[in-house]
Amino acid sequence: TNQSTSQCACCNLTKQNNKYNTEVPVLQCHGLADPLVPHRWGQATHEIIKSFNSKAQFKSYSGMGHSSCAEEMEDVRVFLVNLLTDS
C-alpha cells in the first residue's frame, strides 16, 4: 500500500524530540536497488531525522538491494570505531 509521508511512523519522531535524541549519532544505509523499501523513502526518513539531529548520516549503495554489501559493512565499522573512540 502507498502511504503518504504524513502517515509514516517516522514522521512522529519530530514530536518526540528531546535533548537525548537530537545528539545521537545515526548512520542510515540504503541500497539504490532496494525492491522492498524505495530509496526515496530512506531519503525522506533521513531528512526528517536530520531536521532535529545534525549527527544523522545517510549513505547510499549502488547495486545493493534490501540486503548489505561489503562497502556498507566497512562504513558501519568506521562509524562504530569513530563513535567508540570519540567518547
N, C-alpha and C positions, 0 to 999 in steps of 0.2 A: 504494500500500500504506500501511497505517497503521503508524506506528512509535510505540512508547511513548517518552516523554521520556528514559527511561534508555538508549535505544538511539541517540539522535541524536548526531551528531558534536560538536555544540556542548557537550554535557554533559562531554566530556573536557577542556574548557578549564580547568575548575577544578583539574584535576590538573597543569596546566602553568603555574600561577600563578608569577610571579616579580616582582621589583621593576619590571621593564620593562613588562609588560603590565597591571599594576594601575594605572598612571598615564597610559595612552594615552587621549587624548580620542577618544570614539567617538560618532558620530551614526548612529543606525539609523532608517531611514524605512520606513514600511509603509502601503500602501493599505488602507483599510477594505473595499474591494470587490475585493480580490485573489482571483481564482478559482483560482490555482495554489498559493499558499502561504497557508494560513489566517492571519488576523490573530492569532489566539491563539498560533500558533507563533512569530510575531515577538515577541509579548509575552513568551512563555516564554523565548525566547533572550535577550531583554533582561534579564529577571530573573536569569538565570544570570550574564550578564556583569556586571550591576550588583552581584552578590553579592561580586565581588572587584575591581571597578573603579568607584569613585564618580564618575568622569568620564563614564560612559556616559549618553547621552541617547536617548530613544525618541520619535519623532513619528509620529502617525497622520494620514492624509489622507482626508477624506470623499470618496466617489465615485471615488477612484483605484484602479485595478486593479493588475495586475502590470506597471506602467509608471512614468512620472513625471508630474509636473504642475508648473505654474509656481510654486505655493506651496512645493513641496518643493525646487525648484531655488533659490529665494530663501533657504530655510532652510539649504541646503548652502552657498550663497555666504556668508551671515552666519557660519556655523560656521567656514568656512575663513579668512575675514578675521579673525575673532576669534582663531583659532588662530595665524595668522601675525603678528598684531600683539601678542599676549601673550608671544611667545617672545623 
